[in-house]
Amino acid sequence: MSLHRVNPSELSPPTGFSHAVVATGSRLVFLAGQTALDGEGKVTGATLPEQFEVALANLLAALRHSGGTPADLARVTVYATDVADYRACAAELGRVWRRLAGRDYPAMAVIGAVRLWDEQALVELDGVAVLG
């Protein structure tokens, strides 16, 4: 398995994402959307960074139990109920990402959502990983 991150020099320098990821491997893992739900199904955290940390940890737990690591993530989509807040918290969210997932950034997108399945949820993450 290999993931090759592509960041062409003629594009804006990526910060916290890769412009493209070329993946070769034998298994794909499709990761369902994860919010800041705890083990009892309750949304935890009052702020976007708090919820982002739990949602990312949940996504990585599903990946780990599927046999993968954060470096195997080829694509992550972030759904945020307040994109302006997401941008304002970007530096803190980046620190959370690096602490939990490292510096091998997948291709990413942030999409504004009016609301998520759990009304208290501020952010949801889903993804695709490629395993060897």
Stockholm file with secondary structure:
# STOCKHOLM 1.0

chainA/1-132         MSLHRVNPSELSPPTGFSHAVVATGSRLVFLAGQTALDGEGKVTGATLPEQFEVALANLLAALRHSGGTPADLARVTVYATDVADYRACAAELGRVWRRLAGRDYPAMAVIGAVRLWDEQALVELDGVAVLG
#=GR chainA/1-132 SS CEEEEECCTTSCCCSSSBSEEEEECSEEEEEEEECSBCTTSCBCCSSHHHHHHHHHHHHHHHHHHTTCCGGGEEEEEEEESCHHHHHHTHHHHHHHHHHHHCSCCCEEEEEECSCCSSTTCCEEEEEEEEEC
#=GC SS_cons         CEEEEECCTTSCCCSSSBSEEEEECSEEEEEEEECSBCTTSCBCCSSHHHHHHHHHHHHHHHHHHTTCCGGGEEEEEEEESCHHHHHHTHHHHHHHHHHHHCSCCCEEEEEECSCCSSTTCCEEEEEEEEEC
//
